[in-house]
Amino acid sequence: MTLYTPKEAYASLTDEQLKLFTKPDYTHIHPNIKVEGPFRIPFDEIFIDDVEGNVARYDSGIDPAHIQALKNSFANGVVLTEECPAVSITDGYLEKTFKSSKLRYGFGRSAALLELGLDGWFFFKLTLNGKELSETLWERVCLSENEPLPKGCNKELNIINVFIGQVKRGVIKNTEKEIFKALKETFPHRPKPSLNRIVQGVYKAAGTKLRYTYYTESKIKQWVKNYASEPYVFSGKLDQKRKMHGYTAKQGSLIRTYEQAIKNKAETGLDSYVVMHVGEVTQDSPIEKKRNACVKEYVTIREAHAQVYGNDVNCLHVLGCLPQQVGKEKWDRLCPLEIPQSGYGNGNPLINKALGIVEDF
């Protein structure tokens, strides 16, 4: 069977070829559920909310490691016999979003395809006697679709049940840190995606208070669409309002964005901005430490350019950082970073402080 790249598949698959995608069977949930499609739908027409809308996931959003694994899988080609994500059509909230559809499952696949630059994908639509499914039926469908093969499912569920029992008995303190620590100590070699599913399952069932949600570029784009108090653009696109090119950068990878900003400045005369995001927050790497590392990374790069070129290369502006602390910081705002705005290459004490050259003063 011919394998297509995702972009080739989305652009060229015929209606007959679309029939090769395997249709799931949800008649065990209700005998009259019908799966229609798949249909070619642009992502711009779909409301995607992987925090509140992803009912089959316990965690606050998708796992970045899972997205990377899916991107690697898609790089090998699209298997036409696999299943597609699903959307619903009738939803009161869609009137507020101006979207024609709402993603119900397939959040990981959709995020991976967005990060690969796809404009859309193929989606199933589910009906019951010609009408939309109720929210209760959608929840059951999503849980069923998310269920792994029995062997892996039972293994993870067994672990979740054991740890829930330990939390309830007080053996493990009901906090993110203590639960994750206990799981990591018990399963030091378990793959991270599986460990994350287990720990989030325990958090959900035990009612553990969660502090953070984590981001990839595609999730930041969805956050901007769904929640942000002001618009941003990314992937080097031109922000017409700010007259700057927009980017995201994960802590530790800012140098590539900085160099791209220099190229943009040379080619268009316009500056660029970046929204930074950090990885997993742990006891050894608390959120303050990670945010300070973002500041130091930016200052280090800008100071080095100023020292080498003899002038401050001020063309990339950090607008803020993600994630927010749940319940403590505003969900619709970026978290500010205290970055010196001037004095690079001139021995600015604030810059030295950011670089750790001098003590606090």
C-alpha positions in Angstrom: 0.0 0.0 0.0 1.3 3.5 -0.9 2.3 5.6 2.0 1.7 9.4 1.8 3.2 12.2 3.7 0.5 13.9 5.8 0.5 17.0 3.5 0.2 14.7 0.4 -2.6 12.8 2.0 -4.6 15.9 3.0 -4.1 17.5 -0.4 -4.7 14.5 -2.7 -6.6 11.6 -1.2 -9.8 10.8 -3.1 -13.2 9.9 -1.7 -12.6 6.3 -2.5 -9.3 6.3 -0.7 -10.9 7.9 2.4 -13.0 4.8 2.7 -9.8 2.9 3.6 -9.6 4.6 6.9 -10.9 2.2 9.6 -14.2 3.2 11.1 -14.5 2.6 14.8 -17.5 0.7 16.2 -19.3 2.2 19.2 -22.4 0.1 19.1 -21.4 -1.4 22.5 -22.1 2.1 23.9 -25.4 2.5 22.0 -26.6 0.2 19.1 -27.7 3.1 17.0 -24.5 5.2 17.0 -23.4 5.7 13.4 -19.9 6.8 12.3 -19.8 8.9 9.2 -16.9 10.0 7.0 -14.1 10.7 7.3 -14.5 14.3 6.1 -11.7 16.7 5.1 -11.9 19.7 7.5 -9.5 22.6 7.9 -8.2 23.2 11.4 -9.3 26.8 11.3 -12.9 25.5 11.3 -12.4 23.4 14.4 -12.6 24.5 18.1 -9.8 22.6 19.8 -9.6 22.7 23.6 -7.4 20.0 25.0 -7.8 21.1 28.6 -11.6 21.3 29.1 -12.7 19.5 25.9 -10.5 16.4 26.2 -12.8 14.4 28.5 -10.8 11.2 28.2 -7.7 12.6 29.6 -7.1 13.3 33.2 -4.1 15.6 32.8 -4.2 19.3 32.0 -3.7 18.9 28.3 -1.6 16.8 26.0 1.8 15.3 26.7 4.6 17.0 24.7 6.6 13.7 24.6 3.5 12.0 23.1 3.2 14.7 20.4 6.8 14.2 19.4 6.3 10.5 19.2 3.2 11.1 16.9 5.2 13.5 14.7 7.9 10.9 14.3 5.2 8.3 13.4 3.6 10.6 10.8 7.1 11.2 9.3 7.1 7.5 8.3 3.9 8.0 6.2 0.1 8.0 6.7 -1.4 4.5 7.2 -4.8 4.6 5.5 -6.2 1.8 7.6 -5.8 3.6 10.8 -8.6 5.6 12.5 -9.2 9.3 12.3 -10.1 11.9 15.0 -13.7 12.9 15.5 -15.6 16.1 15.7 -19.1 17.2 16.7 -21.1 19.8 15.0 -24.0 21.1 17.2 -22.7 22.8 20.3 -23.9 26.0 21.8 -20.4 27.2 22.6 -19.4 27.0 18.9 -21.6 30.1 18.3 -19.1 32.1 20.5 -16.0 30.7 18.7 -17.3 31.1 15.1 -16.1 27.5 14.5 -18.2 24.9 12.6 -16.9 21.9 14.5 -15.6 20.9 17.9 -12.8 18.3 18.3 -14.0 15.4 20.5 -11.0 13.0 20.4 -7.7 12.8 18.6 -6.2 15.8 20.4 -2.6 14.3 20.2 -2.9 13.5 16.5 -4.3 17.0 15.7 -1.6 18.7 17.7 1.1 16.7 15.9 -0.3 17.5 12.5 -0.6 21.2 13.4 3.1 21.2 14.4 3.9 19.5 11.1 2.3 22.4 9.2 -1.0 20.8 8.1 -3.9 23.1 7.3 -6.4 20.4 8.2 -7.1 16.6 8.4 -9.7 13.9 8.1 -12.4 13.6 10.8 -15.3 11.3 11.6 -18.7 12.6 12.6 -20.9 10.5 14.9 -24.7 10.6 15.0 -27.5 8.8 16.9 -30.6 8.3 14.8 -29.5 11.2 12.6 -28.9 13.6 15.5 -25.9 14.7 17.5 -24.8 12.5 20.4 -25.6 13.7 23.9 -22.7 14.9 26.1 -22.9 11.7 28.2 -22.6 9.5 25.1 -19.7 11.6 23.8 -17.9 11.1 27.1 -18.3 7.3 26.9 -17.3 7.3 23.2 -14.1 9.3 24.1 -13.2 7.0 26.9 -13.7 4.0 24.7 -11.6 5.5 21.9 -8.8 6.3 24.3 -8.7 2.8 25.7 -5.4 1.0 24.8 -5.1 -2.6 24.0 -6.3 -4.8 26.9 -2.8 -5.9 28.0 -1.5 -2.3 28.3 -4.8 -1.0 29.6 -5.0 -3.5 32.4 -1.4 -3.0 33.4 -1.8 0.8 33.7 -5.2 0.6 35.4 -3.8 -1.9 37.9 -1.0 0.5 38.8 -3.5 3.5 39.0 -5.8 1.5 41.3 -2.9 0.5 43.6 -1.6 4.0 44.0 -5.1 5.4 44.5 -5.5 3.0 47.4 -2.2 4.1 48.9 -3.2 7.8 48.6 -6.6 7.1 50.3 -4.8 5.1 53.1 -2.4 8.0 53.7 0.6 6.0 52.6 1.3 8.6 50.0 0.6 12.3 50.6 -2.0 13.6 48.1 0.2 16.1 46.3 1.6 16.2 42.8 5.2 16.0 44.1 4.7 13.0 46.4 2.6 10.9 44.0 5.0 11.5 41.1 8.0 10.7 43.3 6.5 7.4 44.5 5.6 6.4 40.9 9.1 7.4 39.6 10.8 5.4 42.4 8.7 2.4 41.7 9.0 2.5 37.9 12.3 4.2 37.1 12.5 2.8 33.6 8.9 3.1 32.5 8.4 5.1 29.3 7.5 8.7 30.1 4.1 8.8 28.2 2.9 5.7 30.1 4.1 7.2 33.4 2.4 10.4 32.7 -0.9 8.6 31.9 -0.7 6.7 35.2 0.2 9.7 37.4 -2.6 11.8 35.8 -5.0 9.0 36.4 -4.1 8.9 40.1 -4.3 12.8 40.3 -7.8 12.7 38.8 -9.2 9.9 40.9 -7.6 11.2 44.1 -8.7 14.8 43.6 -5.1 16.0 43.6 -4.7 19.8 43.2 -2.7 20.5 40.0 -0.4 23.5 39.7 0.6 23.7 36.1 -0.4 22.8 32.5 2.3 22.3 29.9 2.6 23.6 26.4 3.9 22.8 22.9 3.7 25.4 20.1 0.4 24.0 18.8 -1.1 24.1 22.3 0.1 27.7 22.7 -1.7 28.5 19.4 -4.9 27.0 20.8 -4.5 28.9 24.1 -4.3 32.1 22.1 -7.4 31.2 20.1 -9.5 30.1 23.1 -8.3 32.1 26.1 -5.6 34.8 25.6 -6.6 38.3 26.4 -4.7 39.6 23.3 -3.7 38.0 20.0 -0.3 36.6 19.1 1.1 35.0 16.0 3.9 32.4 15.8 6.1 30.4 13.4 7.7 33.6 12.1 4.5 35.1 10.8 4.0 38.8 10.8 2.0 40.3 13.6 0.2 43.1 11.8 -0.7 44.9 15.0 2.7 44.8 16.6 4.7 45.0 13.3 6.9 42.2 14.4 7.4 38.5 13.5 6.2 36.1 16.2 7.8 32.9 17.6 7.6 30.5 20.5 10.7 28.9 22.1 11.2 26.3 24.7 13.7 26.9 27.4 17.1 25.9 26.1 16.4 26.5 22.4 16.2 30.3 22.2 19.4 30.7 20.2 17.7 29.4 17.0 14.9 31.9 17.5 17.4 34.8 18.2 19.3 34.0 15.0 16.1 33.9 13.0 15.1 37.3 14.5 18.5 38.7 13.2 17.7 37.4 9.7 14.2 38.9 9.9 15.7 42.3 10.9 18.1 42.2 8.0 15.5 41.1 5.4 12.5 43.1 6.5 13.7 45.7 8.9 11.3 44.5 11.5 11.9 43.1 15.0 10.6 39.8 16.3 9.0 38.6 19.6 9.0 35.3 21.4 6.8 33.6 23.9 8.9 31.2 26.0 7.7 28.0 27.6 9.3 25.6 30.0 9.1 21.8 30.7 8.1 19.8 33.7 8.3 21.6 37.0 9.8 19.5 39.8 11.2 19.9 43.3 14.7 20.3 41.9 13.5 22.6 39.1 10.7 24.8 40.5 8.9 27.3 38.3 10.9 30.3 39.6 14.2 28.5 38.7 12.9 27.7 35.2 11.7 31.3 34.6 15.1 32.6 35.8 16.8 30.2 33.4 14.7 31.7 30.6 15.9 35.2 31.6 19.5 34.1 31.8 19.3 32.3 28.4 18.1 35.5 26.7 20.5 37.8 28.5 23.4 35.5 27.7 22.7 35.5 24.0 22.1 39.2 23.7 25.1 40.1 25.8 27.3 37.8 23.7 26.2 39.4 20.5 26.8 42.9 22.0 30.3 41.9 23.1 31.2 40.3 19.7 29.6 42.9 17.4 30.3 46.0 19.6 26.6 47.0 19.5 23.5 45.8 21.2 21.6 43.5 18.8 18.2 44.3 20.1 15.8 42.7 17.7 14.1 39.9 19.7 11.6 40.8 22.5 10.4 38.3 25.1 6.7 39.0 25.7 6.4 36.5 28.5 6.5 32.9 29.5 4.2 29.8 30.0 2.9 27.9 32.0 0.9 29.8 34.5 0.5 28.6 38.1 -3.1 27.3 38.3 -5.2 29.3 40.7 -2.4 31.9 41.3 -1.8 33.5 37.9 -4.3 34.7 35.3 -5.0 32.0 32.8 -5.5 34.5 29.9 -2.2 36.3 30.4 1.5 35.5 29.8 3.7 35.3 32.8 6.1 38.3 32.7 9.9 37.8 32.8 12.1 40.5 34.3 14.6 41.0 31.5 17.0 44.1 31.3 16.0 46.2 28.4 19.2 48.1 27.8 22.9 48.4 28.7 24.1 45.3 26.9 27.8 45.3 26.3 28.3 48.1 28.7 28.7 46.3 32.0 25.1 46.9 33.2 24.9 45.5 36.8 21.3 44.2 36.1 22.7 42.1 33.3 25.6 40.9 35.4 23.0 39.9 38.1 21.0 38.0 35.5 24.1 36.1 34.4 25.1 35.4 38.0 28.3 37.4 37.9 27.6 39.5 40.9 25.7 39.0 44.2 22.2 40.4 44.7 22.2 44.1 45.6 
